[in-house]
Amino acid sequence: MDLYLIRHAQSLNNAQPVELRVPDPALTELGHEQARRVAQHVVGLELTRLITSPFRRALETTEHIRLATGLVPEVRIPLHETGGCVSGIEPVSMIGCPGMTRSEILDDFPGYQLDADIDGQGWWRGQPYETPQQARERAARLLGHTRAEFGHTDARVAFVTHGDFGLLFLSRFHPLPLVLFYNASVTHVRITPDATQLVDYNTVPHLPEQMLSW
């Protein structure tokens, strides 16, 4: 399979100080333009599946890709950013938030296919802050599940996910350090039954220099 990790476009949290960040921000105006451009870029990748994190910034990025490709997005909880959906600045004082509920996601993104575990309590359900070790374990599980589901196929799959979690996912098979992904960047991974290989990392041919952001 060919797997394309797409980092969400610029969110409001990316564009403002840490102390002003909110649990589930939307995209900025620049973010929407980045998302439009990456959507046009990935048309040429001939994707067969489009899978996204349940955070709003990922869903809004995915919507542009849906419009460009015609694919039906699949919302999967394991693609969420490290830490989960929480409020606060320091991990020791962070408070778990619900995350978007099933009806809230479908109201704003009709036709998306959602994990069965996303219900009326929200996809995060107010759980505590996810620890770094828990995030590493989740990344390892996701890689294992991805290999099992797609590794023996010719599927061309996009994961719309997040910067820190994307790095954790790559670290399960590729030596670090790697720099943080640009917003709306594309990273190409090839997975076969015998090997997992990083092909291209953090590519942004679709974005002019003045539109690059983290």
C-alpha positions in Angstrom: 0.0 0.0 0.0 0.9 3.6 -0.3 0.1 5.7 2.8 0.0 9.5 2.7 0.1 11.3 6.1 -1.4 14.7 5.6 -1.0 17.2 8.5 -4.1 19.3 9.0 -3.9 22.9 7.7 -3.2 25.9 10.0 -5.6 26.0 12.9 -6.4 28.9 15.2 -4.3 27.3 17.9 -1.3 27.2 15.5 -1.7 31.0 14.9 -2.0 32.2 18.4 -0.1 32.0 21.8 -0.3 28.9 23.8 -2.3 30.6 26.6 -5.1 31.4 24.1 -5.5 27.9 22.7 -8.8 26.0 22.9 -9.5 22.3 23.0 -10.8 21.9 19.4 -10.0 24.9 17.1 -11.2 25.4 13.6 -8.9 26.4 10.6 -7.8 29.9 10.0 -8.4 31.7 6.7 -4.9 30.7 5.7 -5.6 27.2 6.8 -8.6 26.9 4.5 -6.4 28.1 1.6 -3.7 25.6 2.5 -6.3 22.9 2.6 -7.7 23.8 -0.8 -4.2 23.6 -2.2 -3.3 20.3 -0.7 -6.7 18.9 -1.8 -5.8 19.8 -5.4 -2.4 18.3 -5.0 -3.6 14.9 -3.7 -6.0 14.5 -6.6 -2.9 13.4 -8.5 -2.2 10.7 -5.9 -5.3 8.7 -7.0 -6.3 8.0 -3.4 -8.6 5.1 -2.7 -9.4 5.8 0.9 -9.6 9.0 3.0 -9.3 8.6 6.8 -9.3 11.4 9.3 -8.8 12.4 12.9 -12.0 13.5 14.7 -10.6 16.9 15.6 -12.3 19.8 13.8 -9.1 21.1 12.2 -8.6 17.7 10.6 -12.2 17.4 9.6 -12.2 20.8 7.9 -9.0 19.9 6.1 -10.5 16.6 5.0 -13.6 18.4 3.7 -11.5 20.2 1.1 -10.0 16.9 0.1 -13.4 15.2 -0.1 -14.7 18.0 -2.4 -11.6 17.5 -4.7 -11.5 13.7 -4.8 -15.1 12.6 -4.3 -14.0 10.1 -1.6 -16.2 9.4 1.4 -14.1 10.3 4.5 -13.8 7.9 7.4 -13.4 9.4 10.9 -11.2 7.2 13.2 -10.4 8.1 16.7 -6.9 6.6 16.8 -5.6 9.4 14.4 -6.2 12.1 17.0 -3.4 14.4 18.3 -1.3 13.5 21.2 -2.9 14.3 24.6 -6.5 14.0 23.4 -9.2 16.6 23.6 -8.3 18.6 26.7 -8.3 22.1 28.0 -5.4 23.8 29.8 -1.7 24.6 29.1 0.3 22.2 31.3 -0.4 18.4 31.2 -0.7 18.2 35.0 -3.6 20.7 35.0 -5.3 19.7 31.8 -9.0 18.7 31.9 -10.6 16.3 29.6 -13.3 17.5 27.2 -16.0 15.6 25.3 -14.8 16.2 21.8 -17.4 16.5 19.0 -20.4 14.2 19.3 -21.6 11.9 16.5 -24.5 14.3 15.7 -22.3 17.3 15.8 -19.8 15.8 13.3 -22.6 14.6 11.0 -24.4 18.0 11.2 -21.3 19.8 9.9 -19.8 17.0 7.8 -22.8 15.0 6.4 -22.1 11.6 4.8 -18.9 11.0 6.7 -18.4 7.4 8.0 -17.7 7.5 11.8 -16.1 5.1 14.2 -18.9 3.2 16.1 -17.4 4.5 19.3 -18.2 8.1 18.4 -21.6 8.7 20.1 -23.6 11.3 22.0 -20.9 11.6 24.7 -18.3 12.9 22.2 -15.3 11.0 20.8 -13.0 11.8 23.7 -15.6 11.5 26.4 -13.8 13.7 28.9 -10.9 11.3 29.4 -7.8 12.6 31.2 -4.8 13.9 29.3 -3.1 11.1 27.2 0.4 10.5 28.5 3.4 10.4 26.1 3.7 6.6 26.8 0.0 6.1 26.0 0.4 8.1 22.8 3.5 6.0 21.7 1.5 2.8 22.3 -1.4 4.1 20.3 0.9 5.0 17.4 2.3 1.4 17.5 -1.2 0.0 17.5 -2.2 2.2 14.6 0.8 1.1 12.5 0.0 -2.6 13.3 -3.6 -2.2 12.3 -2.6 -0.3 9.2 -0.3 -3.1 8.1 -2.9 -5.7 8.8 -5.7 -3.9 7.0 -3.8 -2.5 4.0 -0.3 -3.9 3.9 -1.1 -6.7 1.5 -3.1 -4.5 -0.9 -2.6 -1.9 -3.5 -4.6 0.7 -1.6 -3.6 4.4 -1.7 -4.7 5.7 1.7 -4.5 9.2 3.2 -4.5 9.8 6.9 -5.4 13.4 7.8 -3.7 13.7 11.2 -1.5 15.9 13.4 2.1 17.0 13.7 3.2 15.4 17.0 1.2 12.2 16.4 2.5 11.9 12.9 6.1 12.0 14.3 5.2 9.3 16.8 3.7 7.1 14.1 6.9 7.5 11.9 9.1 6.8 14.9 7.7 3.3 15.1 9.7 2.3 12.0 12.0 5.2 11.1 14.8 6.7 13.3 14.3 10.2 14.6 15.0 13.0 14.7 12.6 14.4 12.1 11.5 18.1 12.1 7.8 18.9 12.7 5.5 18.6 9.7 4.4 21.8 7.9 0.6 22.4 8.0 -1.0 20.8 5.0 2.2 18.8 4.2 2.2 15.4 2.7 4.4 12.5 3.8 4.6 9.3 1.8 5.0 5.8 3.4 5.1 2.5 1.6 3.9 -0.5 3.5 4.2 -4.1 2.3 3.9 -7.4 4.2 7.7 -7.4 4.5 8.7 -3.8 5.1 7.6 -0.2 6.0 9.6 2.5 4.2 9.5 6.3 4.5 9.5 7.5 0.8 9.0 11.3 1.1 8.8 13.5 4.2 7.0 16.8 4.8 6.6 17.7 1.1 4.8 21.0 0.3 5.1 21.6 -3.5 1.5 22.8 -3.5 2.3 25.7 -1.0 4.2 28.9 -1.9 6.8 29.9 0.7 4.7 32.7 2.2 2.0 30.1 3.0 4.1 27.8 5.0 3.2 27.5 8.7 3.5 25.1 11.6 
